[in-house]
Amino acid sequence: SKQHNQSHSLHIIEQRKGERAMAAQAETIEVPSDAELLQAQADLWRHSLYYLTSMALRCAVEHEIPTAIHRLGGLASLPDLMTALSLPSVKMPFLGRVMRVLVNSGVFATDNDSESGVELYRLTPLSRVLVHGVVADEHHSQKYFVLGVTSPHYTEAALGLADWFKKDTEPPVQSPFEEKFGVPLFDEKTALLDEELDAVVNKGLAAHDNLGIATILRECGDIFKGLESLTDCCGGDGTTARALVKAYPHIKCTVLDLPKVIDKAPTDGVINYVAGDLFHTVPPSQAVMLKV
Ligand SMILES: C[S@@+](CC[C@H](N)C(=O)[O-])C[C@H]1O[C@@H](n2cnc3c(N)ncnc32)[C@H](O)[C@@H]1O
């Protein structure tokens, strides 16, 4: 009908008006205020260069700077560090810059020597967990965690993120790491990809796993009270289970993990180790623990 045609034409006119408005909008852009622009520029630099903070942390861990500060009595000047690390003196200003980045990000802190006024670096809780080679209760060096997650394989996979999004694949969707290297993250097959990476990642995971068990036992110990047996599913080398048995000696603890992990587990008689796959069978107990 005539009325229907008129309303259809009106609709098309309105639609075109909308399209023209959108096109005009796409060709203009709201300009931030001067203060916003300055802040945006500073934030842009910060976000674009964040990876240098990770790499400075990796550098500090590779040179064992936290361990050096610890061995120097907990306080070290830049020249102290240069000597302790046996670095060429020409690199001193550059080590100073790396340390400044790490102080700004909370990895280290600084004090000024009361007499000379010289800047001294000291450890923070974060760098204390990076001190390596110290055997002490509740101390688990996180050196290998840092080396694993900042490794060339991990960073290369992250660099491929934009390309990974473009690829249309059938579910289940593989992670960027698996798509690039053909093995999933934290998988047994990592050793086939790179034995060194596998060793670093396994040590890093064990360090991460063992960091908080004492805190869990202190803060949430009640959940284990009254238990007589427990299976720590994916319990790794049994460090968690051993801490549990130390706190609650009457609990019979079983650790289930993959054969390659159990084969290297200590045979101390405290823990019952079972090699297997949690998706097939879990050794029976009063409780099963799944801790990540
Ligand atoms: C994140 S780590 C261990 C976490 C540990 N439960 C902790 O927090 O102390 C993962 C563990 O799961 C183990 N794992 C992976 N797949 C498994 C499977 N299918 N069956 C049993 N263990 C497995 C790995 O060998 C590794 O030791």
The ligand as an SDF file (V2000), in Angstrom:
LIG
                    3D

 27 29  0  0  0  0  0  0  0  0999 V2000
   50.8030  -27.5070   39.3510 C   0  0  0  0  0  0  0  0  0  0  0  0
   51.7120  -28.9270   39.6450 S   0  0  0  0  0  0  0  0  0  0  0  0
   51.3590  -29.5560   41.2570 C   0  0  0  0  0  0  0  0  0  0  0  0
   50.6400  -28.8040   42.2160 C   0  0  0  0  0  0  0  0  0  0  0  0
   50.7260  -29.4300   43.6040 C   0  0  0  0  0  0  0  0  0  0  0  0
   49.5270  -30.1860   43.8620 N   0  0  0  0  0  0  0  0  0  0  0  0
   50.8880  -28.3940   44.7030 C   0  0  0  0  0  0  0  0  0  0  0  0
   50.2110  -27.3710   44.7060 O   0  0  0  0  0  0  0  0  0  0  0  0
   51.7220  -28.5740   45.5490 O   0  0  0  0  0  0  0  0  0  0  0  0
   50.8550  -30.0920   38.6920 C   0  0  0  0  0  0  0  0  0  0  0  0
   51.2630  -31.5380   38.9890 C   0  0  0  0  0  0  0  0  0  0  0  0
   50.2930  -32.3540   38.3830 O   0  0  0  0  0  0  0  0  0  0  0  0
   50.9280  -33.4800   37.8490 C   0  0  0  0  0  0  0  0  0  0  0  0
   50.0270  -34.0500   36.8390 N   0  0  0  0  0  0  0  0  0  0  0  0
   49.7160  -33.5350   35.6220 C   0  0  0  0  0  0  0  0  0  0  0  0
   48.8350  -34.3310   34.9840 N   0  0  0  0  0  0  0  0  0  0  0  0
   48.5470  -35.3630   35.8310 C   0  0  0  0  0  0  0  0  0  0  0  0
   47.6970  -36.5050   35.7340 C   0  0  0  0  0  0  0  0  0  0  0  0
   46.9580  -36.7220   34.6480 N   0  0  0  0  0  0  0  0  0  0  0  0
   47.6490  -37.3540   36.7760 N   0  0  0  0  0  0  0  0  0  0  0  0
   48.3930  -37.1320   37.8890 C   0  0  0  0  0  0  0  0  0  0  0  0
   49.2230  -36.0720   38.0370 N   0  0  0  0  0  0  0  0  0  0  0  0
   49.3050  -35.1840   37.0260 C   0  0  0  0  0  0  0  0  0  0  0  0
   52.2240  -32.9400   37.2920 C   0  0  0  0  0  0  0  0  0  0  0  0
   53.1920  -33.9500   37.0990 O   0  0  0  0  0  0  0  0  0  0  0  0
   52.6230  -31.9300   38.3960 C   0  0  0  0  0  0  0  0  0  0  0  0
   53.4190  -32.5320   39.3870 O   0  0  0  0  0  0  0  0  0  0  0  0
  1  2  1  0
  2  3  1  0
  2 10  1  0
  3  4  1  0
  4  5  1  0
  5  6  1  0
  5  7  1  0
  7  8  2  0
  7  9  1  0
 10 11  1  0
 11 12  1  0
 11 26  1  0
 12 13  1  0
 13 14  1  0
 13 24  1  0
 14 15  1  0
 14 23  1  0
 15 16  2  0
 16 17  1  0
 17 18  1  0
 17 23  2  0
 18 19  1  0
 18 20  2  0
 20 21  1  0
 21 22  2  0
 22 23  1  0
 24 25  1  0
 24 26  1  0
 26 27  1  0
M  CHG  2   2   1   9  -1
M  END
$$$$
